[in-house]
Amino acid sequence: MSVTVERAQVEDKVRETLASHGSMFLAVCTDNVPWASGVHFAETGLYSLVLVLARHGHTLQAVRANPTVGLVVSSGTPFDPFLQARAAAEILPEGPEADEAVRVLVAKVPSVEPFLSTPHAVVRLTIDRWQATDVRNGWLPARELAGTGA
């Protein structure tokens, strides 16, 4: 199979998996103490996700201390396709960009709306490469999809 065809297939799988999930697992680490949490997200591009975190929560404090995070987009069943990545987290300042991120998030995951009435921060994740695993289609080990800047 040609590299171009495979890249297109992996890109399709990444897009499909992102579109079919509204939540993911986010892993952070600060002071050598790992922490994982479930978060709702929306994609704003193939390599960009937005989410909100509780303003006074452990996860946001860890992101402030160490903005490199890990993530898994998965149904929780290892035989369903899933994505893994490392990302750079950026806390967006209040304003039009954060408002647009929230709009996109609520459009994808309406159930997140009550959370927005609590103190929260908007976070953008920039992924440099995806690892896409699809065991049923023989993608073990995972197929990599690197961004143009990777």
N, C-alpha and C positions, 0 to 999 in steps of 0.2 A: 504494500500500500504506500502511496506517495506521502511525503511529509505534509504537503498542502492539503490533501484529502484528510489525513489524520487530524491535522490542526483544526480543520473545519468541523470534523465530527466531535472533537473535544470541546471546541467552542460552543457547538450546539448543545452538548450535554451540560456544560456549565450554565448556559442561559436557561435551559429547561429546568435544571435543578434549582437554580435561584428563583425562578418564577413560581415553582411549585411549593416553595417553603416561605413561611412568614416569620419563622424563628430559627435561631441557631444557638450554638454553644460558643461562648466567648471565654478565652483563657487569658488571664493576666498574671503577672508576677512582679512582686516588689519585695525587696529585702530577702530574696531567696525563698519567699513564701508564695507558692502558686495558688490560684483561685480560679474557679470556673463558674460561669453563670449562664442562664438562659436569657436571651434577649430577642426582641422583635427587630426586624430589619427590613429595609427596602433597598433595592439596587438602583443606583443612579447612573450606572454604566457597568460595563463588564468587569471592571477592576475597582469599582467604587460602591460602597455600601454606606447607608446612614442608619442610625439608631439613636435611641434616647436612653440615658442612664440616670438613676436617682442621684440628685445633686449631692446628697450626704452619704451615699452608699460606698461600700468597700471597693466595688469594681471601678467607679469613677476615680476614687482616690488612687488606686493602683495605676490607672491609665495616666493620671497626672504625673506620677512618679516614674513610670516606664511606659512610654507610648507604643512600644512594640507588643503586639498582641497575637494570639493564635485564635483560629476559629474553625468550627466544624458545622457545615450545613448538612443535616442528616435527619432522616425519619427516626433514627435510633435503631434501625434494623440493618445489620451489616450487608444484607443482600440487596438492599435498595441502593441506587446510586447515591454517593455522597461526595462532598467537597471538603478539602482541607486547605488552609492557607495561613500564612503569616502576613500581618498587615501593620501599617503605620496608622495610629489613631490620632485624630486631630479634633480637639474640642472646638466647636464652632462658636464664635461670639454671637450674642443676640443680634438679630437683624435680618435682612432679606434672605441671605443664604441659609441661615438656620430655619427661618420660616418656610422656605421652599422645601428643605429636607423634611420637615415635619409634615408638610402637605403631602409629599410623596409617600411618606411612611403611613400616614392615616389612609391614603387612597389604597394602599396595598393591604394594610392590616388594620381595619377599622376598630377592632377590639382593643387597640392600644390607646384609644382616645381618653378613657378615664385616667390613665396614668399621667396624661399631660396636665391634669389639674394639680399635680403634686410638683414640688420643686425638682426640676430635671435639667440635664444638659444634653445638647445635641452633639453627636459624635459622628465624624466621617472616617471610614476605614478605607485606606488605599492599599490594594493588594498588588504585589509585584508579580506573583505567579500563583496559579491554582493547581492543586493536585486533585484530579477527578478519578474516583474509583467506581467501577461498575462491574462487580464480580460476575454477574450473569452474562455479560458480554466479553468476559476475559480480560478486563482492565485491572489486572492484579499482577504486578504492581500498578499503582495509579499512573494515569497519563498526565503529563504536565502541560499546562498552558501558560506560557510566560507572556507578560505584557511587553509592549514595545520598548519600555524603558528598562526592562529587566536584563 
